Every structure is written in structure tokens, then in C-alpha cells.
């Protein structure tokens, strides 16, 4: 009865404590949801990895998966491949133009009219000695006082001149002429027949007969035109002393700087084409009534136009070899080191005076490494870019494909008359990282489980503590008296059972015999009684069978 009472007490207190603890668990659960990302207890395993991130490091057999890219003027740079190396080329170049040279021929030059003076002379053509014209003007019936003739040639350059600069230029032309002069003495209108010049006595208000030889350069549409060589007669046809011809002579020409400027201006208008014109224009003046001017032969015997041009390298142009590798993905991965190595060389010494700032740059995912290699320090044999390699750890990014670029960057604009090749080989990018594998014990679910276990254990301890203070700390007789005392307050008195002395004695006696039986090896009293009864029964049966003889 006492044990049932204690259990009942225990359950009541345990339920009360568990209810209070449940309320605390609700509050704790809310706090855990808020602080879910706070410090957690973990155990972890660190696994190191070191990998070569590139393939085909030595450009062996093919360029795959390497590819090149160009920024700026694509005509200034190029990327090529040769077994065992990738080449980055600065495509310098130079050229020499000399198509306009020597005696003009009808195969190259086209006879056309002069738009400003469309009337043609009596004769014009090209023979083995060049371009020729002659003309006779007879006053007063002839109206063709200012005849002119052109021979044109269109030139197409083999390259885009926008990428080149003309470094030098020259123009020259040879002409000759012969005319009929005025006979000596005062002229007779009936026989006056000759070209007048400033030295003649017969001239009108200072004006006189003349011829002009000239060379023009222009665009194909003649929107922009420059005279680069010329000769205009001043004493041709003079009577005394008589000057009736001019032997082979050079025309006047513009200075070289002007010729370069004119050609450059034309190529800015049209990058490939321009036009050259050979011209002769005759001017006849009525110096006297019934004046007759006779131009026997006017000739452009030769023309030479030549110029040198050099490739223009534009500032900020670049060319690079690139490779895109795999990415490093994972929250539990940490990059510890990245090292880049490669070899490079140049096929000739770099022209430092032309471009002192050009260099080789290293880019990872389009981010430049702080160290660069000046091209003026490159040697003609393969060398390590840097002893021990470049530490590029800061440029390695997670969760993106790791892209490497080795770039030749031209920091200056300059002229280059030859190609220069920079080669790279044995490109290696070694990346070290660690993988952290964790077993999490501090997650909120674990906290909840531990809290529940703690609350249940705390409830049991608290319940036992209360019961101990109120019940278990008293001896058993005291507890019985206290319990009985409480029952006296009840409306119905407790049931009473009084054991008589004989039953109490037998109970205690049997209890004591049970404790000592294992030492005395005797059977308990209850078993002895059964044995005695069995013996008595057997004796009675035997006496009955013998008819009482044994008793007698």
C-alpha cells in the first residue's frame, strides 16, 4: 500500500515538473530557430589536394584547348602555333611604292579631258617617248585659245594604308618643248607667225603665250586634288635671243613633307586608292591682229612617284593565349595556394627606343597579376618567367571556371618595319586546396534532442528530490505513522487488521528458517510438515494391511 502511494506521488510530481519543462522547451525552440546559424560544435577532417589545372602545357601536337584573343587593331598582332610553343606576334611591316616610274605608256595611262578646260589640242597622244601634244592657234577665226589634255592612272595599294605611315616620298618629272618663234624685226601682220613671250616687243598689256606642264595627285572622284610637280614657260618662244625649244628638264616639285602630307590626306579619304594625272595646258593670247601661235611639240617624257611606308602599331593593342580550366566548387573547399610557371623568349631584341613600356601580362579571370615582364628584358632563348613561379593565389576564384591569359600588351604607339615574335612554353598552373569534411553536432536539431533529454532527466531528479524531502528522508515506521495519521482525518476510518500472536510467530519463524536454510541444508518447516504427514500416512496403511500384528 505504501509503495503504491509513493508511486502515485512520484507520477503527480513528475507530470508537474514535465509540464513546466515543456514550457521551457517551447521557449528554447524559438531561441534555437533565431540562432540557427550561430556557433556549432563540429568535428572535421581536412583533406589536402594539389592539382595541375591546365592541359597541353607545352603546346604539343595541337593548340587544344588553348585559344587566342586580340584586343585593339587586329592587323597589328597575331597568334600562331608551332610544335612545342605558342607564338604571340607583333606584325610590323614596311613597303615601297614605285609603280609610277619612267616613260608613260598607253597601257597604263588613259587619255581624258581636263574638266576645267575641256577643249583638246590639235594633237595629243602617247608614243615611245611619252605623252605629247601640239597645237596651232590662228587669229581671228580660231576659238581654241586654251586647249588642255590629261593622262590619268588609278592606283590601288596592296594593303590598307590606314595601318601604315608614309615615312618618305619623292616626285620627279621630265618635260621638253619646241615652238615656232616670231621672225626678227617688226612684225608684218601678213607673216606674223610665232609664240610670244615677255621678252618680245609685241605683247599686249603684259599678257603672253605660255604652256604649263603639271602632275596632280587626287582621290578617284577628284574631290581632293594636289599639284605636286609643275613647269610653266616664261621665255619659251622668245625672239632675241631666240628660245624655240627646251631640252629635257625636271619640273618643279613640292617639298617632301608636303608630298607626304598630301598622300596621307588622300589615304585618309580612301585607304587603298588614289589617282595620278599628267597634264599639259596651252594658253594662246591675241598679241597682235592675225596672230598665229604654233606649238610644235610639248612632251612629258617621264614621271616618277615613289614613297616608303611603315606599319603603324596602335597603342593599347594586345594579343594573348588563353585556356579555361575547371572550377573549384564547394562550401567546404578552401584555396591555399596557386602557382603559375611558364617559359618565354623573343626572336630578336625588343626595340626599346620605339616602345619602352610594352610588356607581358598575366591575367586570371580577366584580373591582372601585379607582376609583369618588360619586353625589353626578354632574351632570345627560353627562360623562366620567374624563378619559383608567380604566386597567383589571390586571383583564383571559387565557383567559376578558372581562365588564364598570357598577354603581350603594347603600351605605346610606334612604327615597326618588321615582325617580332614572343613565344611561350611549359605553362603550368598548380592549385592547392583543402577539403573540409565535417560531422555537425551543434545543429539546432541536436540541441533540441539534448534539451529534451536534459529536461526529462531534470524532471526525474526534481521529482525525486521533492519526494525525498517529503517522504523518503524519514524511516519506514515514521512514514507509516505519518501516513496513518493522515488517514485519521478521513471521513471513513481505515481498515484495521490485527494479526494474532500465533500467526505472527509462525511468519517470523518461517522467515528466519528461509534465511538459514542455505547454511543448514535443512528443508523449510512447511516441507517437513509435508514429509511427516506422508510418513504417518504410510504407517497407517501398513498397520491396516498387517491386521495390527506389528502393533502387537
C-alpha positions, 0 to 999 in steps of 0.5 A: 500500500505504501509503495503504491502511494509513493508511486502515485506521488512520484507520477503527480510530481513528475507530470508537474515538473514535465509540464513546466519543462515543456514550457521551457522547451517551447521557449528554447525552440524559438531561441534555437530557430533565431540562432540557427546559424550561430556557433556549432560544435563540429568535428572535421577532417581536412583533406589536402589536394594539389592539382595541375589545372591546365592541359597541353602545357607545352603546346604539343601536337595541337593548340587544344584547348588553348585559344587566342584573343586580340584586343585593339587593331587586329592587323597589328598582332597575331597568334600562331602555333608551332610544335612545342610553343605558342607564338604571340606576334607583333606584325610590323611591316614596311613597303615601297611604292614605285609603280609610277616610274619612267616613260608613260605608256598607253597601257597604263595611262588613259587619255581624258579631258581636263574638266576645267578646260575641256577643249583638246589640242590639235594633237595629243597622244602617247608614243615611245617617248611619252605623252605629247601634244601640239597645237596651232592657234590662228587669229581671228577665226580660231576659238581654241585659245586654251586647249588642255589634255590629261593622262590619268592612272588609278592606283590601288595599294596592296594593303590598307594604308590606314595601318601604315605611315608614309615615312618618305616620298619623292616626285620627279618629272621630265618635260621638253618643248619646241615652238615656232618663234616670231621672225626678227624685226617688226612684225608684218601682220601678213607673216606674223607667225610665232609664240610670244613671250615677255621678252618680245616687243609685241605683247599686249598689256603684259599678257603672253603665250605660255604652256604649263606642264603639271602632275596632280595627285587626287582621290578617284572622284577628284574631290581632293586634288594636289599639284605636286610637280609643275613647269610653266614657260616664261621665255619659251618662244622668245625672239632675241635671243631666240628660245624655240625649244627646251631640252629635257628638264625636271619640273618643279616639285613640292617639298617632301613633307608636303608630298607626304602630307598630301598622300596621307590626306588622300589615304585618309579619304580612301585607304587603298586608292588614289589617282595620278594625272599628267597634264599639259595646258596651252594658253594662246593670247591675241598679241597682235591682229592675225596672230598665229601661235604654233606649238610644235611639240610639248612632251612629258617624257617621264614621271616618277612617284615613289614613297616608303611606308611603315606599319603603324602599331596602335597603342593599347593593342594586345594579343594573348593565349588563353585556356579555361580550366575547371572550377573549384566548387564547394562550401567546404573547399578552401584555396591555399595556394596557386602557382603559375610557371611558364617559359618565354623568349623573343626572336630578336631584341625588343626595340626599346627606343620605339616602345619602352613600356610594352610588356607581358601580362598575366591575367586570371579571370580577366584580373591582372597579376601585379607582376609583369615582364618588360619586353625589353628584358626578354632574351632570345632563348627560353627562360623562366618567367620567374624563378619559383613561379608567380604566386597567383593565389589571390586571383583564383576564384571559387565557383567559376571556371578558372581562365588564364591569359598570357598577354603581350600588351603594347603600351605605346604607339610606334612604327615597326618595319618588321615582325617580332615574335614572343613565344611561350612554353611549359605553362603550368598552373598548380592549385592547392586546396583543402577539403573540409569534411565535417560531422555537425553536432551543434545543429539546432536539431541536436540541441533540441534532442539534448534539451529534451533529454536534459529536461526529462532527466531534470524532471526525474531528479526534481521529482525525486528530490521533492519526494525525498524531502517529503517522504523518503528522508524519514524511516519506514515506521515514521512514514507509516505513522505519518501516513496513518495519521493522515488517514485519521482525518478521513471521513471513513476510518481505515481498515484495521487488521490485527494479526494474532500472536500465533500467526505472527510467530509462525511468519517470523519463524518461517522467515528466519528458517528461509534465511538459514536454510542455505547454511543448514541444508535443512528443508523449510518447516512447511516441507517437513510438515509435508514429509511427516504427514506422508510418513504417518500416512504410510504407517497407517496403511501398513498397520491396516494391511498387517491386521495390527500384528506389528502393533502387537 
